[in-house]
Amino acid sequence: MILQVKDQLERLHQLIKSGSTGSPAELAQRLGVTDRTVKKYISDLRKLGARIEFCRYRSTYYYSKAVTFRFGYEPVVANDDNSMGNGGGE
């Protein structure tokens, strides 16, 4: 489930970045989700700081300020005093 959402968000980012989302209904169809899900994704990305606008003339979402989309884990540099050797769990 989470990987499917990740893939959808990455696809959404690429479509927004290229200015080729189409209308919200078209975008939902491209992503294989409902219109409501598209609106939720856009809202969530905005809450994370993405400046997403919709151009009615071109019928597309676009970023009004360039962003980079990253999803995943990054390694943490272990401090010798706090290293537990098990991934940092307690």
Backbone as CSV, one residue per row, in Angstrom:
resi,resn,N_x,N_y,N_z,CA_x,CA_y,CA_z,C_x,C_y,C_z
1,MET,0.830,-1.204,0.000,0.000,0.000,0.000,0.866,1.257,0.000
2,ILE,1.825,1.347,0.912,2.649,2.554,1.007,3.498,2.744,-0.250
3,LEU,3.953,1.648,-0.845,4.746,1.758,-2.069,3.892,2.242,-3.237
4,GLN,2.632,1.851,-3.258,1.719,2.314,-4.304,1.495,3.827,-4.172
5,VAL,1.287,4.295,-2.955,1.104,5.731,-2.721,2.385,6.478,-3.080
6,LYS,3.531,5.921,-2.693,4.820,6.528,-3.040,4.940,6.686,-4.549
7,ASP,4.622,5.634,-5.283,4.691,5.685,-6.748,3.738,6.738,-7.311
8,GLN,2.540,6.812,-6.742,1.562,7.802,-7.203,2.051,9.222,-6.930
9,LEU,2.646,9.444,-5.751,3.150,10.773,-5.413,4.337,11.155,-6.293
10,GLU,5.198,10.195,-6.597,6.322,10.475,-7.490,5.811,10.821,-8.893
11,ARG,4.818,10.084,-9.362,4.219,10.362,-10.678,3.548,11.731,-10.663
12,LEU,2.817,12.027,-9.581,2.177,13.332,-9.429,3.217,14.444,-9.494
13,HIS,4.310,14.274,-8.780,5.379,15.276,-8.786,5.900,15.511,-10.200
14,GLN,6.145,14.445,-10.929,6.659,14.590,-12.292,5.669,15.322,-13.196
15,LEU,4.390,15.003,-13.059,3.367,15.667,-13.871,3.237,17.145,-13.525
16,ILE,3.294,17.455,-12.236,3.233,18.860,-11.816,4.473,19.587,-12.315
17,LYS,5.627,18.976,-12.115,6.898,19.578,-12.518,6.920,19.894,-14.016
18,SER,6.354,19.007,-14.815,6.357,19.213,-16.261,5.149,20.026,-16.741
19,GLY,4.258,20.376,-15.809,3.085,21.172,-16.175,2.146,20.429,-17.107
20,SER,1.976,19.136,-16.848,1.131,18.324,-17.737,0.159,17.434,-16.971
21,THR,-0.445,17.995,-15.923,-1.373,17.193,-15.122,-2.737,17.061,-15.775
22,GLY,-3.140,18.084,-16.535,-4.512,18.124,-17.017,-5.417,18.563,-15.880
23,SER,-6.698,18.443,-16.106,-7.676,18.828,-15.091,-7.579,17.863,-13.907
24,PRO,-8.162,18.224,-12.762,-8.144,17.284,-11.635,-8.729,15.922,-12.004
25,ALA,-9.787,15.888,-12.796,-10.385,14.611,-13.206,-9.428,13.816,-14.100
26,GLU,-8.763,14.507,-15.021,-7.790,13.833,-15.885,-6.604,13.322,-15.080
27,LEU,-6.171,14.121,-14.124,-5.060,13.717,-13.271,-5.421,12.483,-12.455
28,ALA,-6.623,12.467,-11.911,-7.080,11.304,-11.149,-7.044,10.049,-12.019
29,GLN,-7.488,10.185,-13.248,-7.486,9.040,-14.166,-6.056,8.595,-14.458
30,ARG,-5.149,9.527,-14.668,-3.746,9.184,-14.939,-3.107,8.445,-13.772
31,LEU,-3.479,8.849,-12.556,-2.903,8.224,-11.373,-3.662,6.974,-10.933
32,GLY,-4.841,6.750,-11.503,-5.649,5.594,-11.118,-6.290,5.737,-9.756
33,VAL,-6.652,6.993,-9.423,-7.280,7.282,-8.131,-8.522,8.136,-8.376
34,THR,-9.224,8.464,-7.317,-10.407,9.312,-7.421,-10.015,10.787,-7.412
35,ASP,-10.951,11.636,-7.838,-10.736,13.090,-7.773,-10.433,13.506,-6.332
36,ARG,-11.153,12.909,-5.411,-10.975,13.234,-3.988,-9.553,12.912,-3.523
37,THR,-9.009,11.787,-3.981,-7.640,11.401,-3.611,-6.645,12.398,-4.185
38,VAL,-6.854,12.839,-5.414,-5.969,13.842,-6.017,-5.975,15.107,-5.169
39,LYS,-7.149,15.564,-4.773,-7.247,16.774,-3.955,-6.551,16.592,-2.612
40,LYS,-6.648,15.389,-2.047,-5.962,15.098,-0.778,-4.451,15.121,-0.971
41,TYR,-3.956,14.497,-2.033,-2.522,14.503,-2.314,-2.008,15.936,-2.485
42,ILE,-2.727,16.737,-3.256,-2.323,18.130,-3.475,-2.312,18.883,-2.149
43,SER,-3.348,18.694,-1.353,-3.434,19.339,-0.046,-2.279,18.907,0.860
44,ASP,-1.990,17.619,0.878,-0.890,17.103,1.704,0.453,17.681,1.267
45,LEU,0.683,17.749,-0.046,1.936,18.312,-0.542,2.043,19.794,-0.193
46,ARG,0.931,20.495,-0.258,0.936,21.913,0.136,1.270,22.056,1.614
47,LYS,0.729,21.173,2.444,1.019,21.215,3.887,2.497,20.963,4.164
48,LEU,3.147,20.221,3.263,4.581,19.950,3.403,5.437,21.083,2.845
49,GLY,4.786,22.115,2.310,5.513,23.294,1.860,5.597,23.479,0.357
50,ALA,5.035,22.566,-0.426,5.061,22.718,-1.881,4.076,23.805,-2.294
51,ARG,4.532,24.741,-3.100,3.663,25.809,-3.593,3.065,25.345,-4.919
52,ILE,1.892,24.760,-4.826,1.216,24.206,-5.996,0.025,25.089,-6.349
53,GLU,-0.031,25.492,-7.606,-1.121,26.310,-8.114,-1.778,25.569,-9.271
54,PHE,-2.961,26.040,-9.664,-3.630,25.470,-10.827,-3.858,26.572,-11.847
55,CYS,-3.438,26.338,-13.074,-3.638,27.289,-14.169,-4.850,26.833,-14.979
56,ARG,-5.918,27.615,-14.931,-7.131,27.255,-15.676,-6.925,27.377,-17.183
57,TYR,-6.103,28.334,-17.590,-5.848,28.532,-19.019,-5.160,27.311,-19.628
58,ARG,-4.124,26.807,-18.955,-3.384,25.640,-19.443,-3.952,24.329,-18.911
59,SER,-4.873,24.408,-17.970,-5.493,23.245,-17.339,-4.444,22.292,-16.770
60,THR,-3.650,22.843,-15.847,-2.622,22.025,-15.208,-2.231,22.603,-13.859
61,TYR,-1.836,21.710,-12.970,-1.188,22.130,-11.730,0.263,22.435,-12.066
62,TYR,0.865,23.334,-11.292,2.277,23.643,-11.481,2.849,24.119,-10.151
63,TYR,4.169,24.029,-10.033,4.852,24.551,-8.856,5.152,26.028,-9.100
64,SER,4.715,26.897,-8.189,5.033,28.312,-8.323,6.428,28.608,-7.784
65,LYS,7.009,27.645,-7.100,8.397,27.717,-6.644,8.961,26.309,-6.765
66,ALA,10.139,26.187,-7.378,10.738,24.875,-7.616,10.948,24.112,-6.311
67,VAL,10.688,22.823,-6.368,10.872,21.944,-5.210,11.546,20.651,-5.656
68,THR,12.072,19.930,-4.677,12.599,18.594,-4.896,11.767,17.648,-4.060
69,PHE,11.361,16.559,-4.655,10.550,15.564,-3.947,11.432,14.375,-3.625
70,ARG,11.519,14.029,-2.328,12.278,12.855,-1.904,11.423,12.051,-0.937
71,PHE,11.530,10.758,-1.066,10.778,9.861,-0.197,11.700,8.724,0.173
72,GLY,11.890,8.478,1.446,12.723,7.341,1.826,13.455,7.568,3.122
73,TYR,14.358,6.674,3.364,15.176,6.704,4.568,16.581,7.135,4.209
74,GLU,17.221,7.829,5.125,18.614,8.196,4.966,19.368,7.668,6.168
75,PRO,20.581,7.159,5.945,21.340,6.626,7.073,21.695,7.726,8.073
76,VAL,21.715,7.359,9.316,22.099,8.265,10.384,23.510,7.905,10.788
77,VAL,24.354,8.899,10.912,25.720,8.656,11.355,25.671,8.387,12.848
78,ALA,26.113,7.198,13.229,26.041,6.789,14.635,27.110,7.483,15.456
79,ASN,26.708,7.909,16.618,27.620,8.467,17.603,28.101,7.294,18.450
80,ASP,29.399,7.165,18.660,29.933,6.029,19.402,29.289,5.866,20.771
81,ASP,28.896,6.963,21.419,28.281,6.891,22.740,26.857,6.374,22.690
82,ASN,26.158,6.591,21.574,24.750,6.227,21.479,24.482,5.055,20.557
83,SER,25.510,4.508,19.932,25.318,3.433,18.982,24.857,2.174,19.692
84,MET,23.734,1.612,19.213,23.200,0.413,19.840,23.424,-0.799,18.968
85,GLY,23.830,-0.596,17.709,24.125,-1.713,16.828,22.884,-2.424,16.307
86,ASN,21.698,-1.898,16.557,20.481,-2.570,16.092,19.583,-1.626,15.293
87,GLY,20.154,-0.624,14.686,19.364,0.294,13.891,18.815,1.466,14.670
88,GLY,19.241,1.615,15.915,18.843,2.771,16.686,17.573,2.610,17.478
89,GLY,16.994,1.419,17.473,15.759,1.206,18.247,16.044,1.053,19.719
90,GLU,15.034,1.292,20.520,15.202,1.141,21.969,14.472,-0.069,22.461
